[in-house]
């Protein structure tokens, strides 16, 4: 695999790649649902996040709901699956934005990473990290680097024996390291998460 050969030029990264199964990015449909799922799962462990998302699908007889269906779902009904008031608002914000902007998956696929981060971050409740996760795990973009992800920061600090106490200095060093991994920085992140077993649930 081309990405493994490229990333393996970094000897430290090569060691942790060798410990894991090869990973292939995939492109998924219904971006809005993955955004909703990402919001629901924030600050939750993977198992709890999966339970809540399954309850969400159960509201729609285990079928993927349309944007309008989510917007039309009563606030208290969404709260009832275990979402906070804030997360409930954010989920409905996502679906309202997609309806208002007439967003399709095809429209998002045509945009660059930077354009997508700027565009989707307009939605209240959606920040840069969330969009980066969508770029990686839903749109299958190969060269995204999650600089602000705590798991990535911890993995890199441990693997390269960097001091993680000064976040600004750490991030500068992370950017220098990750520049060598381009154009496969998403894969590098995936192996760094896998090494620490803290892959975000999206």
N, C-alpha and C positions, 0 to 999 in steps of 0.2 A: 504494500500500500504506500502510495506516494507520501501521504502525510506522516507516516511512521518513519520512513527513510529521512525525511527532512527534519523532523523533530529529534530524531536519534543522533543528530550531529551534536546536540547538547547532551553531554555524557551523563549528567545527573538526571535529566528528563528521561533519557534512554533506559535507565535502571527502573524507574517506576512504570514506564510503558510496558516493559518486559514482564512485569508482575500481573498485568491485566489482559483481559480478552480484547482483541482489536475492536474498535468502536467505529460505527459508520453513522454519520448524520442523516436524518431523514427530514423531508418536508411534509408538514401536516396541514390538513384543511381546517376550516372554521377557526381562524385566528382569534376571533372575539371570545370564543369559549376557553381557549388556552390563557388568554389574558384574565378572564374571570377566575379561572382555576388558580392562576398565579396569585391573584389578590387574596383569594380564599385561604391559600396555603401559607401566606406570610406569617412568620413567627410561630409556626406550628410544626410538630414533627411529621414525618412522612405518613405514618399510619393514621393520625388524627385528620390530616389534610385529605387523605383518601376517603375516609368515612364521610366527611362533610361534603366532598364533591359527589359522592354516590347518593347522598341524601338530596343534593341539588338535582341530580338527574332523575331521581325518583319522583320529584314534583311533576315531571313531564313524562311519566310512564317509561322511564329509562331510555328516552329518545333525546337526541340533541335538540334543545329548544331553539327556536328562532330568536332573533334579536327582539322582535316585538313581544314575543311570549315572555321573555325575561323582564322587559320594561313593564308589561301589564301585570306581572306577578305582584300581589300585595306585599308591601314592605314587611308586614308582620309575618307573612308566610316565609319569606327569605330569612328573616331573623330566627324563625322557628327551627331552621336546620342547624343552628349553632353559629351563625354569623353575628358579629357585633354590629351595632348601628352604623359605624363608620364603614366597615367592609360591605355591608348591604348597599349603602349609598354608592360606594365606589363601583360595585358590580353593575348597578343600574346606570351609573355614569358612562361606563364603557359601552354598554349596549345603546344608550341614547346617542352617544357620539358617533358610533358606527352608522346608525340610522340617519342622523342629520347630515353626515358627510358622505353618505352613500358609499361606504367603504366595502370593497370586495377583497377577497384574498389576492386576486390577480393584480389589483391596484397596489397592494402592499408589496408584492413580489417585485414590482417595477421600480420601487424606491431604493435608494442606497441606504446603508446602515445609518449614516449620519442623519439623512432626511427622516428616516423612520423614528429615530430617537427623538428628534425635535417635534415631529408630528404627533406621535402617540403620547408624548410627555405633556401635551396640552390637557389631557384628560385628568381631572382631579382624582388623585389616588394612584396614578401611574407615573412612576419615576424612571430614571435612567436604568437602574438595575433591572427593573421588571421588563423593560423593552429589550434589554440585552439578553435576558433569558428567552424572550420570544424569538429574537433574531437567531439564537443558537438552536433552541430545541423545537421551535415550531416552523420557522422559515428555513432552517437548515443552512444558515450562513457559516462559512468555514473560518472566517477571520475576525472574530469578535473576542475582545479581551475584557473580562469582568474585573476591572481594577478595584472597584469598591466592595467586591464580595469578600466577606470575612473568611470564608473557607479557603479561597484562593490566596488571600494574604497569609493565612496561617501555614498553608502548604508550602508556599514559596519561601517564607521565613525559615521554616524547618528544613526544607530540602537544600537551600543555599546558605544555611546558617547565617541568616541576616537578623539584625536586631529589630524586633517588631514594635518597640515602645514608641518610637517617633514615626507616626503614620506618614507624615509628609516625606521624610527621607526614604522610608520603605517603598512608598508608591513610586518615587523617582527611580529607585533601583529596579522595581518590578517592570516599569516601562522600558528600561534599557534591556533587561533580560528578554522581555516578551517581543521586542522588536526583531530578535533573531528567529522567533518562531513563526512570524508572518510568512506566507499567507494562511497558516493553519493554527491560528491562536485559539480558535474554539476547541479544537481537538486537544491542544495543550491544557486548556482549562478542564476539559472533561477528564483527562488522565490525572490531573492534580486533585480534582474532587474525588475521583475514584480511589486514589491512593489514601486519602484521609477518610473515605467513605462518608462524605457529607455533601453529596450531589443535591442541589436544590430541587424541590418537587415543583414541576411545572405542568 
